[in-house]
């Protein structure tokens, strides 16, 4: 089919079959054709004019590819006047990075493992050494060599056998997050015969004869099978568990002391664990406690007992212990009692010690428990009032110290070593920010906005010290607000390119995340999901009312479920924002959640609701961005998708862009940019990814009149 995309000014348009080649700038946006598709459900009749953009085949309809390429050409044309600015931002951001660098090594068995990046190379090289200083290191994987010939290349699993002789690793070459597992003999450097598709998790048996593998369904991408694979063979696999409930995924792991294997089944509000003593890898798996509605728990094994983090009679979770011979709930006894003010995110066991990850008042803490001497537990000290911290890479069980990471919006990413005996922390490495970075020139704080129902919403802010709060400062406001994931106030050297130009950067910690505990998560999901969008709108209005910015200086940003947020709020309150960046946005909510064959759909029915049920449909249709586009003035928008995205298909953002452009009553510009060779996370190479950040930040800055 021939299709014409109109342009303005001096131009040349060449149409060859379905391919549209546009030369010269000053284009008008592509006009997507309409092919009405009517959905009748629950008494509703909804017409979708852009359903034709959906194509699940590996080789896409050439007409769709032409349309996406035309949209990319239009976006490039619009941003063409700022190409020099984008390039300068990229060079500026790159100039802050120490391109040739080493990661902090971690110990596993007889070796120290680390990675090396080199200037000019997109990917790291993975190495190990007998000594902590990395002397005489051997190369395990050179991702740069492995990536040759591929536009995209990612490494997933990286799992070394207990004897240090074998490396199980997985790779994805499209961005679809579909990984192929292989095993490398580290003694000879040769690859074994093993090659398994669609692997999502791996765990070695203690003797190294078997590799337990989680494998996803080829269509739904739900991890539904756990296999025991015989190492050194191409296809000798025995199914040890199949998860048949479409709400659940499965994964496999092992306790840090290597005494117990676990299979976890995970749904959004339920979990179930199976266990098997690791010295008997061919034995029978047993259920720790059966799944039931709204019971979430995770299991570990230490000193001959199970330790279970559970929300049984404990909204913010507690830790119980249970005997090996009968770990049923009747034998559970409290190890860490429930504290309504503190959410327990997890517990890590080491020989004689435990490290508890806690969340209180929106801040993360690590609490260290001495299991041998029973001296009072103590939190690791934190020097700032707004920060993020978590347990680092610590695979060794018998260790005198652990690594943890720490950062704030003005403190670069730092790796510390905490000594269990002395209870002192030593800085091992802080990310070097080149170019003379001085944290004293910046300030970070947390403020509390009032939502329409009176709830206080925390907002983390970073800005240049001395910034006047007179409403004239531009702002980039970011948020996510789903799945109980917390958006922590972390550091970004790229972000300095915004702040140095006078832009305030803020993160709204809206309901749906877990920043303020489990209740915060529950108040922003299912039939309370509207709170997420209201919190964001009200946070933005609070920031403008308190003169941090003004609506005509406010740019907003979110990705994936945060892209859903962007789509919803520009429908609900378009006048509140000047521009929006929606990255891989989940915006075609009703159509996606009606299709059980799409990746993620069934497991998310208890996160968003199942629209096949009328009650869920009636609620979800209130906010689903695509269906709620209407005739009104929209803010400027940059909508970004990826062709190989398995989490949020490219057509969701493409359909939204076409519909908003059709319905827009104002003169705002709607841009659609599709990465034609990547997936949900964007480009895999570090330089390519940084170029994407530079483009987004150039868009944000130019939207508020900053062009250099």
Secondary structure, 3 states (H helix, E strand, C coil): CCCCCCECCCCEEEEECCEEEEECCCECCCCCCCCCEEEEECCEEEEECCHHHCCCCCCCCHHHHHHHHHHHHHHHHHHHHHHHHHHHHHHHHHCCECCCEECCCEEECCEEEEEEECCCCCCCEEEEECCCCCCCCEEEEEHHHHCCCCCCCEEEEEEECCCCCEEEEEEECCCCCCCEEEEEECCCCCEEEEEECCEEEEEECCCCCEEEEEEECCCCCCEEEEEEEECCCCCCEEEEEECCCCCCEEEEEECCCCCEEEEEEECCCCEEEEEEECCCCCCCCEECCCCCCCCCEEEEEECCEEEEEECCCCCCCEEEEEECCCCCHHHCEEEECCECCEEEEEEEEECCEEEEEEEECCEEEEEEEECCCCCCCEECCCCCCCCEEEECCCCCCCCCEEEEEEECCCCCCEEEEEECCCCCEEEEEECCECCCCCHHHEEEEEEEEECCCCCEEEEEEEEECCCCCCCCCCEEEECCCCCCCCCCCCCCCCCHHHHCCCCEEEEECCCCCCCCCHHHHHCCCHHHCHHHHHHHHHHHHHHHHCCCCCHHHEEEEEECHHHHHHHHHHHHCHHHCCEEEEECCCCCHHHHHHCCCCCCCHHHCCCCCCCCCHHHHHHHCCCCCCCCCCCECCCEEEEEEECCCCCCCHHHHHHHHHHHHHHECCCCCEEEEEECCCECCECCCHHHHHHHHHHHHHHHHHHCCCCC
